[in-house]
Amino acid sequence: MPDELKARHPAIEWREMAAAGNFYRHEYEDVAARRVWDTLIYHLPPLRIVIDSELAALGP
């Protein structure tokens, strides 16, 4: 993600998100179901709001 986008949304834990993505892609055999659940329930909804607002700002 571009730095300016990250700066507009400081509440998103960008570094932690990248680290989790690397973990899920490369250490998937060690991923606990609880970690996946927590990601889906607690971390994706705020990210979805950011994505929706960024897409809306682009216009139709």
N, C-alpha and C positions, 0 to 999 in steps of 0.2 A: 504494500500500500504506500502511496506517496506520503511524504512527511507532512505536507499541508493538510491532507485528509485526516491523518492521525492527530494533528494539532487541533483540528476543529472538534474532535471527539475525545478529549482527554480521559473521560470516564471509562473508556474501553481499555482493557489491559492488553495492548498490542503485543508487547514482548512475550507475555505469558501465553497469548494465543498462538504465536509462532512456535513457541517451545512445545505447546500441547500438540500442535499439528505435526511437528517433527516426531514427537513421541508416538502419536497414533500411527504415523506412516512407517516408522522404522522399528518400533518396539511393540507392535500390535499383539504379539503373543503374550505380553505381560500386562496388557491393559485390563484393568478391573472394570467390571460392569458399573460399579458405583461412580467411577470417574467419568464414564461416558454419560451416565444419567445426569450427573451434576452439570456437565457441559451442556447437555440439551436443555435442562430445566433452568439453569441459572445464568449461563453465559451467552447462549445463542439469542434469547429474546432481546437483550439490549443491542446486540449486534444487528439484529433484524431491523430495529428502529433506525439505526445509523444508516444501514443500506437503503431503507425506504426513503429517508430524508435526502440522502445523496442522489438517489435516482430522481426524486421529485425536483431537485434543484436543477437537474439537467433539462427538464422540460419534456414536452411530448416528442 
